[in-house]
């Protein structure tokens, strides 16, 4: 029997970068500054330069990054926050935690990114009903690819809405020749271990070109403090990035670009081999994907189950992102107005993610390909 293929292999990564990883962590233990130690500032500076923005604020998770960014806009009761229905729950739960109402928007059937036409329709509907105040748009760079930022920026400008980029899955990706991170009023990312640039625990960051937002976000991540720890200017949260996680990310940072290249190589191999038998991911024009997830579309749920079961029998993992769009989830169903979001609902029944990470060998990639081809013959 073939050895199992892993959906994510951090053990091999740790072996590959072991020495620099150990040196970085040992340095933290040596200086003992475990909360907002020097590694946090170093990481913030390097990431801001990499993305091409003025400021980066390290925080405790991608979810907390969304919360801090929305708190900075005073998002709360009576406000409408527009976001795609086809994404992870964190994007929707934060508006609710702040008292706002998430408004779910359908996606493009080719790219799975938020559909600007459907977004504009949703905004117009909220304005016409006059029960909620349109306040913010959250665009999600899903699976590694960018959202349609030119269109989203135009809509946000026309409607005077705060525009937030949820880049949790796509750090390192590009849009029209620029790294993701500067397309919206603010951008968040996640350092969850499975992400293209992941820590070995929770972590996240916020990017902005605004000095005012930078200072506000730094305050909000540390209990709303001012110039000193015991000067409290506003209600904040405990949302600081852990120094050890910052050290781990610094150790991994030098390998990020080569890992992104490897992810692209694997995606290209999948594309060439599977194009004739399944619907492969459509590329967003004028962009580069970080390839956090490589998802194919099967004919229906029955075929997806058959393919998934066949892969499992051959020790090949797969995953479904996402089996149910957010507007149909029990936690959010009562907040949705009942609008049929046809693309999100259809895609959720057919989508299947294949392994894609830098530690996969070409032989393992070929095993995945051959298993899918065997099912589809």
C-alpha positions as CSV (number, residue, x, y, z in Angstrom):
1,X,0.0,0.0,0.0
2,X,1.2,3.5,-0.8
3,X,2.3,5.6,2.2
4,X,-0.2,8.3,3.3
5,X,0.1,11.7,1.6
6,X,-0.5,14.5,4.1
7,X,-2.8,17.4,3.4
8,X,-0.2,19.6,5.3
9,X,3.3,18.5,6.4
10,X,4.7,20.8,8.9
11,X,7.1,18.2,10.2
12,X,9.1,18.1,7.0
13,X,9.1,21.9,6.9
14,X,10.5,22.0,10.4
15,X,13.3,19.6,9.4
16,X,14.1,21.8,6.3
17,X,14.3,25.0,8.3
18,X,15.3,23.5,11.6
19,X,18.5,25.4,12.5
20,X,17.2,28.9,11.8
21,X,14.0,28.0,13.6
22,X,15.8,26.8,16.7
23,X,18.1,29.9,16.7
24,X,15.1,32.2,16.5
25,X,13.2,30.5,19.3
26,X,16.3,30.2,21.5
27,X,16.8,34.0,21.2
28,X,13.4,34.6,22.6
29,X,14.0,32.4,25.6
30,X,17.3,34.2,26.1
31,X,15.9,37.7,26.3
32,X,12.7,36.7,27.9
33,X,10.4,39.3,26.3
34,X,7.5,37.0,25.6
35,X,4.9,39.8,25.1
36,X,5.6,42.3,22.2
37,X,9.3,41.4,22.2
38,X,11.7,42.8,19.6
39,X,10.8,40.0,17.1
40,X,7.2,41.4,16.8
41,X,8.5,44.8,15.7
42,X,11.0,43.2,13.3
43,X,8.4,41.0,11.8
44,X,6.0,44.0,11.4
45,X,8.7,46.0,9.6
46,X,9.7,43.2,7.3
47,X,6.1,42.3,6.4
48,X,5.1,45.9,5.7
49,X,8.1,46.2,3.3
50,X,7.3,42.9,1.6
51,X,3.7,43.9,1.0
52,X,4.5,47.5,0.1
53,X,2.6,49.4,2.7
54,X,3.6,51.8,5.4
55,X,2.4,49.9,8.5
56,X,1.9,46.4,9.8
57,X,0.4,45.5,13.2
58,X,0.9,42.0,14.5
59,X,-2.1,40.6,16.3
60,X,-3.2,37.4,17.9
61,X,-5.2,35.9,15.0
62,X,-6.8,36.7,11.7
63,X,-10.2,36.8,13.4
64,X,-8.9,39.4,16.0
65,X,-7.5,41.3,13.1
66,X,-10.9,41.6,11.5
67,X,-12.4,42.6,14.8
68,X,-9.8,45.3,15.4
69,X,-10.2,46.7,11.9
70,X,-14.0,46.9,12.3
71,X,-13.8,48.3,15.8
72,X,-11.7,51.0,14.3
73,X,-14.6,52.0,12.2
74,X,-17.1,51.9,15.1
75,X,-19.0,49.1,13.3
76,X,-21.9,48.1,15.6
77,X,-25.6,47.8,16.1
78,X,-27.7,48.9,13.1
79,X,-24.8,48.6,10.6
80,X,-24.7,46.3,7.6
81,X,-21.4,44.6,6.7
82,X,-21.3,43.1,3.2
83,X,-19.3,39.9,2.7
84,X,-19.2,36.8,0.5
85,X,-21.4,33.8,1.6
86,X,-18.8,31.4,0.5
87,X,-15.9,31.8,2.9
88,X,-14.8,30.8,6.5
89,X,-17.0,31.6,9.4
90,X,-14.6,34.2,11.0
91,X,-15.4,36.8,8.3
92,X,-19.1,36.7,9.3
93,X,-18.9,36.1,13.1
94,X,-17.0,39.3,13.8
95,X,-19.7,41.7,12.6
96,X,-22.2,39.8,14.7
97,X,-19.9,40.0,17.8
98,X,-19.9,43.8,17.3
99,X,-23.7,43.9,17.0
100,X,-23.7,44.5,13.3
101,X,-25.5,42.5,10.7
102,X,-23.7,40.5,8.0
103,X,-25.2,40.7,4.5
104,X,-24.2,37.7,2.5
105,X,-23.3,38.2,-1.2
106,X,-23.0,35.6,-3.9
107,X,-19.8,34.7,-5.7
108,X,-18.4,34.5,-9.2
109,X,-19.0,31.0,-10.6
110,X,-15.5,30.8,-12.2
111,X,-13.2,32.4,-9.5
112,X,-15.3,31.8,-6.4
113,X,-14.6,35.4,-5.4
114,X,-17.3,37.9,-4.3
115,X,-19.5,39.0,-7.2
116,X,-19.5,42.8,-7.6
117,X,-22.8,42.8,-9.4
118,X,-24.5,40.9,-6.6
119,X,-22.7,43.1,-4.1
120,X,-24.1,46.3,-5.6
121,X,-27.6,44.7,-5.7
122,X,-27.3,43.8,-2.0
123,X,-26.2,47.3,-1.1
124,X,-29.1,48.8,-3.0
125,X,-31.6,46.5,-1.3
126,X,-30.4,47.4,2.2
127,X,-30.6,51.1,1.3
128,X,-34.1,50.8,-0.1
129,X,-35.3,48.9,3.0
130,X,-33.7,51.5,5.2
131,X,-33.5,49.2,8.3
132,X,-29.7,49.0,8.4
133,X,-27.0,51.5,7.5
134,X,-24.4,50.2,5.0
135,X,-21.1,50.5,6.7
136,X,-18.4,48.2,5.4
137,X,-17.5,45.7,2.7
138,X,-15.2,42.7,3.5
139,X,-13.6,41.3,0.3
140,X,-12.1,37.9,0.8
141,X,-9.1,36.7,-1.2
142,X,-10.3,33.1,-1.3
143,X,-8.1,30.1,-1.7
144,X,-5.0,32.2,-2.5
145,X,-6.4,34.3,-5.3
146,X,-7.4,38.0,-5.1
147,X,-10.9,39.4,-4.9
148,X,-11.9,41.8,-7.7
149,X,-10.4,44.8,-6.0
150,X,-10.8,47.4,-8.8
151,X,-14.5,46.8,-8.8
152,X,-14.7,46.6,-5.0
153,X,-12.8,49.9,-4.6
154,X,-15.1,51.6,-7.0
155,X,-18.2,50.4,-5.2
156,X,-16.8,51.3,-1.8
157,X,-15.9,54.8,-3.0
158,X,-19.3,55.3,-4.6
159,X,-21.1,54.2,-1.5
160,X,-18.7,55.7,1.0
161,X,-18.1,52.4,2.7
162,X,-15.1,51.1,4.6
163,X,-13.3,48.4,2.5
164,X,-11.5,45.6,4.3
165,X,-9.4,42.9,2.6
166,X,-9.6,39.5,4.3
167,X,-6.3,38.1,3.0
168,X,-6.2,35.3,5.5
169,X,-5.7,32.6,2.8
170,X,-3.7,34.6,0.3
171,X,-0.7,36.3,1.8
172,X,2.0,36.5,-0.8
173,X,-0.5,36.7,-3.7
174,X,-0.5,39.5,-6.2
175,X,-3.1,41.6,-8.0
176,X,-2.2,43.7,-11.0
177,X,1.5,43.4,-10.2
178,X,1.3,44.4,-6.5
179,X,1.3,42.2,-3.5
180,X,-2.0,41.8,-1.8
181,X,-2.2,44.1,1.2
182,X,-2.6,47.6,-0.2
183,X,-5.8,47.3,-2.3
184,X,-8.3,48.2,0.5
185,X,-8.5,50.7,3.3
186,X,-7.0,48.0,5.5
187,X,-6.0,44.4,5.0
188,X,-5.9,41.5,7.4
189,X,-4.1,38.2,7.2
190,X,-3.9,35.1,9.3
191,X,-0.8,33.1,10.4
192,X,-2.8,29.9,11.2
193,X,-0.4,27.0,10.6
194,X,-2.2,25.8,7.4
195,X,-1.9,29.2,5.7
196,X,0.8,29.8,2.9
197,X,2.7,31.8,5.5
198,X,1.7,30.2,8.7
199,X,3.1,30.2,12.3
200,X,3.0,27.2,14.6
201,X,0.1,28.6,16.5
202,X,-2.4,31.4,16.1
203,X,-1.4,34.8,14.8
204,X,-2.4,37.5,12.4
205,X,-1.6,41.0,11.1
206,X,-3.2,44.2,9.8
207,X,-1.8,46.3,7.0
208,X,-2.5,49.9,6.3
209,X,-1.0,53.0,4.7
210,X,-2.8,55.3,7.2
211,X,-0.9,56.6,10.2
212,X,-4.1,57.3,12.0
213,X,-5.4,53.7,11.5
214,X,-2.0,52.3,12.5
215,X,-2.0,54.1,15.8
216,X,-5.6,53.2,16.4
217,X,-5.1,49.5,15.6
218,X,-2.0,49.3,17.9
219,X,-4.1,50.8,20.7
220,X,-7.0,48.4,20.1
221,X,-4.8,45.3,20.1
222,X,-3.6,46.2,23.6
223,X,-6.7,47.0,25.7
224,X,-7.1,50.4,24.1
225,X,-4.0,51.7,25.8
226,X,-2.4,55.1,25.0
227,X,1.2,56.2,25.5
228,X,1.6,54.0,28.6
229,X,0.1,50.7,29.7
230,X,-2.2,52.3,32.2
231,X,-3.5,55.1,30.1
232,X,-6.7,53.7,28.6
233,X,-8.0,55.7,25.7
234,X,-10.7,53.4,24.4
235,X,-12.2,49.9,24.8
236,X,-9.9,47.5,23.1
237,X,-9.1,43.8,23.3
238,X,-6.1,41.6,24.2
239,X,-5.0,40.9,20.7
240,X,-1.2,40.9,20.7
241,X,0.9,38.7,18.5
242,X,3.0,36.3,20.6
243,X,6.7,36.9,20.5
244,X,7.5,33.2,19.9
245,X,5.1,33.0,17.0
246,X,6.8,36.2,15.6
247,X,10.1,34.5,15.9
248,X,8.8,31.4,14.0
249,X,7.4,33.6,11.3
250,X,10.8,35.4,11.0
251,X,12.5,32.0,10.6
252,X,10.0,31.0,7.8
253,X,10.0,34.4,6.1
254,X,13.2,33.7,4.1
255,X,11.5,30.6,2.6
256,X,8.2,32.1,1.7
257,X,8.9,33.0,-1.9
258,X,10.4,29.6,-2.8
259,X,7.4,27.9,-1.1
260,X,5.0,30.1,-3.2
261,X,6.9,29.0,-6.3
262,X,6.5,25.4,-5.4
263,X,2.8,25.8,-4.7
264,X,2.4,27.3,-8.2
265,X,4.4,24.4,-9.7
266,X,2.0,21.9,-8.1
267,X,-1.1,23.9,-9.2
268,X,0.3,23.9,-12.8
269,X,0.8,20.1,-12.7
270,X,-2.7,19.6,-11.5
271,X,-4.0,22.0,-14.2
272,X,-2.3,20.2,-17.1
273,X,-3.4,16.7,-16.0
274,X,-6.9,17.4,-14.8
275,X,-8.2,20.0,-17.3
276,X,-9.9,17.4,-19.5
277,X,-11.8,15.6,-16.7
278,X,-12.8,18.1,-14.0
279,X,-13.3,21.8,-13.7
280,X,-10.0,23.2,-12.5
281,X,-9.7,26.6,-10.7
282,X,-10.1,29.6,-12.9
283,X,-7.3,32.1,-12.6
284,X,-8.1,35.7,-11.7
285,X,-6.8,37.9,-14.5
286,X,-3.6,39.9,-13.9
287,X,-2.9,38.1,-10.6
288,X,-0.7,35.5,-8.9
289,X,-2.2,33.0,-6.5
290,X,-0.7,32.0,-3.2
291,X,-2.4,28.6,-3.6
292,X,-3.5,28.0,-0.1
293,X,-6.1,25.7,-1.5
294,X,-6.5,23.9,-4.9
295,X,-10.2,23.1,-5.4
296,X,-11.7,21.2,-8.3
297,X,-15.4,21.0,-9.1
298,X,-17.1,17.7,-9.7
299,X,-20.4,17.1,-11.4
300,X,-22.5,16.8,-8.2
301,X,-22.4,15.6,-4.5
302,X,-22.5,11.9,-5.4
303,X,-19.5,12.1,-7.7
304,X,-17.6,14.2,-5.2
305,X,-18.2,11.5,-2.5
306,X,-17.1,8.8,-4.9
307,X,-13.9,10.7,-5.7
308,X,-13.2,11.5,-2.1
309,X,-13.8,7.9,-1.0
310,X,-11.5,6.6,-3.7
311,X,-8.7,9.0,-2.8
312,X,-9.1,8.0,0.9
313,X,-8.8,4.3,0.0
314,X,-5.4,5.2,-1.6
315,X,-4.2,7.2,1.4
316,X,-4.7,10.5,-0.3
317,X,-6.5,13.2,1.7
318,X,-8.9,15.7,0.4
319,X,-11.2,18.4,2.0
320,X,-14.3,20.3,1.3
321,X,-14.1,24.1,1.5
322,X,-17.0,24.7,2.2
323,X,-19.7,22.2,2.6
324,X,-22.3,24.8,3.4
325,X,-22.3,28.5,2.5
326,X,-22.5,30.9,5.5
327,X,-26.1,32.1,4.9
328,X,-27.3,28.5,5.3
329,X,-25.3,27.8,8.5
330,X,-27.4,27.5,11.7
331,X,-25.5,30.4,13.3
332,X,-26.3,32.8,10.5
333,X,-29.5,31.6,9.0
334,X,-31.8,33.9,11.0
335,X,-29.8,36.9,9.8
336,X,-30.2,36.2,6.1
337,X,-33.2,37.5,4.3
338,X,-33.9,34.3,2.4
339,X,-32.3,35.4,-0.9
340,X,-31.3,32.4,-3.0
341,X,-27.5,32.7,-3.5
342,X,-27.4,30.2,-6.3
343,X,-23.7,30.0,-7.1
344,X,-22.6,29.7,-3.4
345,X,-25.1,26.9,-2.9
346,X,-24.2,25.0,-6.0
347,X,-20.4,25.3,-5.6
348,X,-20.7,24.0,-2.0
349,X,-22.1,20.7,-3.3
350,X,-19.4,20.1,-5.9
351,X,-16.2,21.5,-4.6
352,X,-13.2,19.3,-3.5
353,X,-9.7,20.4,-2.4
354,X,-6.7,18.4,-3.3
355,X,-3.4,18.5,-1.4
356,X,-1.1,21.4,-2.2
357,X,1.8,22.3,0.0
358,X,5.6,22.8,-0.6
359,X,6.6,19.5,0.9
360,X,4.8,17.4,-1.7
361,X,7.1,15.6,-4.1
362,X,6.3,15.3,-7.8
363,X,5.7,11.6,-7.3
364,X,3.1,12.4,-4.7
365,X,1.4,14.9,-6.9
366,X,1.3,12.4,-9.7
367,X,-0.3,9.9,-7.3
368,X,-3.1,12.4,-6.6
369,X,-3.5,13.0,-10.3
370,X,-3.6,9.4,-11.3
371,X,-6.2,8.6,-8.5
372,X,-8.5,11.4,-9.8
373,X,-8.0,10.3,-13.4
374,X,-8.8,6.7,-12.6
375,X,-12.1,7.7,-11.1
376,X,-13.0,10.0,-14.0
377,X,-12.2,7.5,-16.8
